[in-house]
């Protein structure tokens, strides 16, 4: 999502990418294209760090900056960045300042050498871990919990025989959502939290191995998908092969993958834990058609994540699928944010209704969620202004009733439109002729056999949330 519409839609935090080419080829440009495929996961900042495993220890080259990948990197950057191992990151902050100091990768020089670290997720005990380090004299350069992880890894590395042992020892202290890639001078390490909140997968291209947030990043660089990193698993990639440590793994029924990866965050061409994002969205649309039917002339989706759900609704209902919106794909985060009094214009900057597709028609509009309701009421109005005679809104997720502590920017309950309102009251606020949400019981059916987190809908989390809500005290 773009920077200018932060009040309207949910934000996910980050995308991570790592690669180790055993043939010694430079990897910086591959990381760039991998990040490009993950750009939907964050548009505030991005960065790449690479190292030559055959060169002097600790010689990492990096570049990071504010903005989109194609705004931060120039072709000449890749002529200077030589290295056969590297990590990259795209970021959206869920709280706190968006500054270059908080951009990743985080490169740490310490007594044992150099580490490069990228992270997607949110630690619920970052506050305590940071305080512990501060009382030991640690001085922090950023306000991200990634730096807290890096310090703990560095402390453990002094006491352990290998970097992977240090990473695992540090991970045992972490609570919350974390998909991490660590680059040491000779190893690439991937680690996923025991609940598996955030995705992480392994790929291979020729003699290079890749770790990435989503499979679409593998497709983009011509790599084949090998497998997902299991929730709780740590993989260590070296020229000797891939080693696996599953000492943090927990039973499937205790895991809690974020269902919003399938509903909204991930790209539709990705697979997460072997479940197609596209197919999950089609299924959500089919369920909506079964559970919330309405007579209409056309079914349309709000781009992009609403499109597949709208197709599912059309398939199940027999009502034709149509395209009602033209999306301006060239609006980057550098677009000047409209002033508060002109905020209404920001939706129409991004979307415009196709009058010829909806004029004189009863329209079913499918969107992935309603957070505060400000976007939905403007899109409904946009369809009416384009001539729609009726607008029936269907949402491919249940109502948001609780905040998220694990890396999704679901705000405090008081800011959620569904908090203390009935569906009929929400319908009136957004100006729709009817409103229906996906039933809570349908979420597991979208991703059969996978244990999921649906805490933002039910208030029941797979991991106990913090006793106080410190979201916003630290940036991720």
Buried (B, 14 or more C-beta within 10 A) or exposed (E): BBBBBBBBBBBBBBBBBBBBBBEEBBBBBBBBBBBBBBBBBBBBBBBBBBBBBEEEEBBBBBBBBBBBBEBBBEEEBBEEBBBBBBBBBBBBBBBBEBBEBBBBBBBBEBEBBBBBBBBBBBBBBBBBBBEBBEEEEBEBEBBBBBBBBBBBBBBBBEEBEEBBBBBBBBBEBBBBBBBBBBBBBBBBBBBBBBBBBBBBBBBBBEEBBBBBBBBBBBBBBEBEBBEBBBBBBBBBBBEEEBEEBEEBBBEEEBBBBBBBBBBBBBBBBBBBBEBBBBBBBBBBBBBBBEBBBBEBBBBBBBBBBBBBBBBBBBBBBEBEBBBBBEEEEEBBBEBEBBEEEEBEEBBBBBBBBBBEBBEEBBBBBBBBBBBBBBBBBBBBBBBBEBBBBBBBBBBBBBBBBBBBBBBBBBBEBEEBBBEEBEBEEBBEBBBBBBBBBBBEEBBBEBBEEBBBBBBBBEEEBBBEBBEEEBBEEBBB
